[in-house]
Amino acid sequence: MFELDSPFKALSAQCQEWGHDFRAHALELDRDPEAIRRYFDLPAVRFLATMGIPEEYGNRPEPIGGHRFHGDRALERVVIMEELACADAGMLVASPGPLLAGVLLEVLGDRRQKEWFYGRMLADPLWTFFALTEPDRGSDASGMRTALTPGPDGTGLRLTGAKRYVGNACRAQLGVVFARTGPGPLGVNAVLTETAVPGYSAAPLPMIGLRGARLSTIEFDGVEIAEDRVLGRHLPRTRRGTWAFVQTFNRLRPGVAAIALGVARAAHTYVLTHRRSLRPAERERLDGIGRRIAATRRLIHAAAAAVDADGGNGYLASAAKARASRLAEEVTLEACTFFGPGARLDHPLLDKLARDARSMEFIEGTTSMQKLNLFQGLVSGRLERAGSPAAG
Ligand SMILES: Cc1cc2nc3c(=O)[nH]c(=O)nc-3n(C[C@H](O)[C@H](O)[C@H](O)COP(=O)(O)OP(=O)(O)OC[C@H]3O[C@@H](n4cnc5c(N)ncnc54)[C@H](O)[C@@H]3O)c2cc1C
């Protein structure tokens, strides 16, 4: 069984303490996703604003339990995300910072690109975005049509196309965009872009849950991209396209699972706090939920450790993400049953948790996509089947 050591326990305790601020503003942010602009001084928001920036690029977060956590490892991120999402997933995803874009940059960026991007993030809290999904081509990323083509006068490049469901894109200052330069898995590239440039426009989408994420549509109408903003130019071609994206998603996936786990835990804790007396059958049901939460946490931690050891090994992470998103949906709905038929009207936080949980299914790939990945891990033998002789 995977056990966290004491620095990680200190990190978890610190995030739990920071989480009180997140919970205090959860419902306000649900009503107005722009409320986050008033809370840039909260310690958790300040931490997230630079989370993921490695020490060598000048990130010096305050020590926690005698350690500096840069959030550049999957295991650190899952501990942070579970606690902060348990406080409020909306505040977590609304906070500025390099998060998804930073992980891609870590995999694909060269030294100068990282210095530029991280330097901007260290100077000011900025929102970033990570634009992959396109209208009508969500799960099928290989069908993307956004194009990166040479500029009309032969200088630089132009970005043309549309993206959809991209977190924070309507308020971000910087982002990464996936685009095609040619057919096939090697014809996909990622570029860095700023948003205050001609040809870029983004608009928020109405959302039922996780409103802090500010999902947006983006239009790129011939946005100029300098050649040195193309990620992975220093790498062999086979390491730039689909390979890099698989590595990036593998690293992100345990964190998404941890957000779902945090939402499930928030609902479980809500029942424990607000239903002081429970009938034996209710107590049994609640204990069962607690055991499922603990088991999913163990799976997420093992998945994060596997990805940290080998960025190509995201199979367990797929199992963790699929299990955690289902847990979030089931637990938030079951929590409502402890408060009778009017639960979602009488308990606005529970209602919000149930709405937030719904989005977990879609972030970073649906359950069907995770199952396909898991299946590939099993048939290729890279993931051992529990109980098989090889698994011990
Ligand atoms: C809160 C939130 C944040 C997000 N943030 C971002 C972001 O920052 N950047 C970004 O680029 N995207 C983001 N997304 C988009 C997300 O990645 C997509 O929603 C997801 O990839 C699914 O795409 P889709 O919604 O178009 O569904 P579809 O791909 O249309 O899928 C619909 C259904 O069909 C199933 N399905 C599709 N293909 C197959 C198949 N081959 N086999 C079996 N079943 C299949 C799916 O499992 C699903 O149940 C976000 C989404 C949400 C909800």
The ligand as an SDF file (V2000), in Angstrom:
LIG
                    3D

 53 58  0  0  0  0  0  0  0  0999 V2000
  -15.0860   21.4330  -16.6150 C   0  0  0  0  0  0  0  0  0  0  0  0
  -14.4140   21.1320  -17.9380 C   0  0  0  0  0  0  0  0  0  0  0  0
  -13.1530   21.6770  -18.1950 C   0  0  0  0  0  0  0  0  0  0  0  0
  -12.5490   21.4500  -19.4440 C   0  0  0  0  0  0  0  0  0  0  0  0
  -11.3470   22.0650  -19.6930 N   0  0  0  0  0  0  0  0  0  0  0  0
  -10.7930   21.9370  -20.9260 C   0  0  0  0  0  0  0  0  0  0  0  0
   -9.6110   22.6800  -21.2520 C   0  0  0  0  0  0  0  0  0  0  0  0
   -9.0800   23.4420  -20.4240 O   0  0  0  0  0  0  0  0  0  0  0  0
   -9.0830   22.5370  -22.5040 N   0  0  0  0  0  0  0  0  0  0  0  0
   -9.6560   21.7340  -23.4420 C   0  0  0  0  0  0  0  0  0  0  0  0
   -9.1200   21.6550  -24.5360 O   0  0  0  0  0  0  0  0  0  0  0  0
  -10.8060   21.0230  -23.1620 N   0  0  0  0  0  0  0  0  0  0  0  0
  -11.3770   21.1180  -21.9400 C   0  0  0  0  0  0  0  0  0  0  0  0
  -12.5650   20.4530  -21.6490 N   0  0  0  0  0  0  0  0  0  0  0  0
  -13.2070   19.6470  -22.6750 C   0  0  0  0  0  0  0  0  0  0  0  0
  -13.1240   18.1590  -22.3990 C   0  0  0  0  0  0  0  0  0  0  0  0
  -11.7960   17.6970  -22.5510 O   0  0  0  0  0  0  0  0  0  0  0  0
  -14.1210   17.4990  -23.3620 C   0  0  0  0  0  0  0  0  0  0  0  0
  -15.4070   17.7920  -22.8810 O   0  0  0  0  0  0  0  0  0  0  0  0
  -13.9310   16.0350  -23.4500 C   0  0  0  0  0  0  0  0  0  0  0  0
  -12.7740   15.7690  -24.1730 O   0  0  0  0  0  0  0  0  0  0  0  0
  -15.1290   15.3480  -24.1210 C   0  0  0  0  0  0  0  0  0  0  0  0
  -15.4180   15.9460  -25.3270 O   0  0  0  0  0  0  0  0  0  0  0  0
  -16.9260   16.3060  -25.7210 P   0  0  0  0  0  0  0  0  0  0  0  0
  -17.5310   17.0890  -24.6040 O   0  0  0  0  0  0  0  0  0  0  0  0
  -16.9170   16.9280  -27.0890 O   0  0  0  0  0  0  0  0  0  0  0  0
  -17.6730   14.8920  -25.7590 O   0  0  0  0  0  0  0  0  0  0  0  0
  -17.6900   13.8310  -26.9420 P   0  0  0  0  0  0  0  0  0  0  0  0
  -16.3110   13.5470  -27.4090 O   0  0  0  0  0  0  0  0  0  0  0  0
  -18.6910   14.2920  -27.9590 O   0  0  0  0  0  0  0  0  0  0  0  0
  -18.2400   12.5610  -26.1900 O   0  0  0  0  0  0  0  0  0  0  0  0
  -19.6410   12.3660  -25.9220 C   0  0  0  0  0  0  0  0  0  0  0  0
  -19.8110   10.9640  -25.3760 C   0  0  0  0  0  0  0  0  0  0  0  0
  -19.3910    9.9880  -26.3620 O   0  0  0  0  0  0  0  0  0  0  0  0
  -18.4110    9.1150  -25.8040 C   0  0  0  0  0  0  0  0  0  0  0  0
  -17.4220    8.7620  -26.8270 N   0  0  0  0  0  0  0  0  0  0  0  0
  -16.8070    9.6140  -27.7010 C   0  0  0  0  0  0  0  0  0  0  0  0
  -15.9420    8.9390  -28.4780 N   0  0  0  0  0  0  0  0  0  0  0  0
  -15.9960    7.6270  -28.0870 C   0  0  0  0  0  0  0  0  0  0  0  0
  -15.3230    6.4160  -28.4920 C   0  0  0  0  0  0  0  0  0  0  0  0
  -14.4000    6.4340  -29.4660 N   0  0  0  0  0  0  0  0  0  0  0  0
  -15.6260    5.2710  -27.8600 N   0  0  0  0  0  0  0  0  0  0  0  0
  -16.5410    5.2250  -26.8570 C   0  0  0  0  0  0  0  0  0  0  0  0
  -17.2190    6.3470  -26.4260 N   0  0  0  0  0  0  0  0  0  0  0  0
  -16.9480    7.5120  -27.0320 C   0  0  0  0  0  0  0  0  0  0  0  0
  -17.7710    9.8910  -24.6520 C   0  0  0  0  0  0  0  0  0  0  0  0
  -17.2460    9.0160  -23.6780 O   0  0  0  0  0  0  0  0  0  0  0  0
  -18.9540   10.7000  -24.1310 C   0  0  0  0  0  0  0  0  0  0  0  0
  -19.7020    9.9410  -23.2250 O   0  0  0  0  0  0  0  0  0  0  0  0
  -13.1880   20.6530  -20.4140 C   0  0  0  0  0  0  0  0  0  0  0  0
  -14.4490   20.0900  -20.1310 C   0  0  0  0  0  0  0  0  0  0  0  0
  -15.0580   20.3240  -18.9160 C   0  0  0  0  0  0  0  0  0  0  0  0
  -16.4080   19.7360  -18.6420 C   0  0  0  0  0  0  0  0  0  0  0  0
  1  2  1  0
  2  3  1  0
  2 52  2  0
  3  4  2  0
  4  5  1  0
  4 50  1  0
  5  6  2  0
  6  7  1  0
  6 13  1  0
  7  8  2  0
  7  9  1  0
  9 10  1  0
 10 11  2  0
 10 12  1  0
 12 13  2  0
 13 14  1  0
 14 15  1  0
 14 50  1  0
 15 16  1  0
 16 17  1  0
 16 18  1  0
 18 19  1  0
 18 20  1  0
 20 21  1  0
 20 22  1  0
 22 23  1  0
 23 24  1  0
 24 25  2  0
 24 26  1  0
 24 27  1  0
 27 28  1  0
 28 29  2  0
 28 30  1  0
 28 31  1  0
 31 32  1  0
 32 33  1  0
 33 34  1  0
 33 48  1  0
 34 35  1  0
 35 36  1  0
 35 46  1  0
 36 37  1  0
 36 45  1  0
 37 38  2  0
 38 39  1  0
 39 40  1  0
 39 45  2  0
 40 41  1  0
 40 42  2  0
 42 43  1  0
 43 44  2  0
 44 45  1  0
 46 47  1  0
 46 48  1  0
 48 49  1  0
 50 51  2  0
 51 52  1  0
 52 53  1  0
M  END
$$$$
